[in-house]
């Protein structure tokens, strides 16, 4: 569950509670808020902890189960679900649930809809007890500081080069009109949102070229495979995947087929640097692992409403290499997974 397997049940409960308190603190929940929590049967326990933390701040709280709206996986963001959110008149929302194959088609339209409603949203897709104990118990003042330092360095970057001892060697260029987004863990303004645990800054790249040697994958692959037993190698040319390979040929084929299953699914839509410095090892859960200090790249949807990218896609699959050295316009900001800011 956690890096310290000797935690007592009491300590586990205390850590999860602290993680829940951090979650509502990140969203700036107060007595004036109406909190709407979307969860599922598998993560209902964590959702109740977050609800209790919000109520401790005297907020009104309503919770719904995804299973109330149909058989999982939910692949369509229905009018019924939209109306349930509208009726709740939320100022803060949380999505606290497992990831299932195909459900990203439901989640992608959910986020801009919540932005239209001007709610603050905490997205906790794939959250589990380990992440509540580790990533959600981080020092979010430190996350805020480190994320903004990195953001100020990369926000005007023209070229970033990333290498690793395991074989990653990739270069990216950036469109001057597309924005970097700092995900610093403080979402107190209407319409703002972030993934929790938090700590990264990202944009949609103009081009990506080279090789990514990946140990964790996004979307439903994270929950299905965790930390990969054999890394996958992904070759990219001019922003598009040309080849997916690895010792596990069945996995490589499965990932290839999914990435190429819809238009732009194999196009690099996100180029990001993780900034949650308290993380020291992979968990196998993308929600946390993408915040590890280092690089992650996602193929598919570029979050155009946030980055300004002029294209979109129905899928979004992150890939995570480790032990990265990152050079921004000639300046080394990370060496072997450690920031040199």
Secondary structure, 3 states (H helix, E strand, C coil): CCCCCCCCHHHHHHHHHHHHHHHHHHCCCCCCCEEEEEECHHHHHHHHHHHHHHHHCCCEEEEEEHHHHCCCCCCCCCHHHHHHHHHHCCCEEEEEECCCCCCHHHHHHHHHHHHHCCCEEEEEECCCHHHHHCHHHCCHHHHHHHHHHHHHHHCCCCEEEEEECCCCEEEEECCCCCCCEEECCCCCCCCCEEECCCCEEEECCCEEEEEEEECEECCHHHHHHCCCCCCEEEEEECCEEEEEEECCHHHHHHHHHHHCCCCCCCEEEEEEEECCCCCCCCCCCHHHHCCCCEEEEEEECCCHHHHCCCCCCCCEEEEECCCEEEEECCEEEEECCEECC
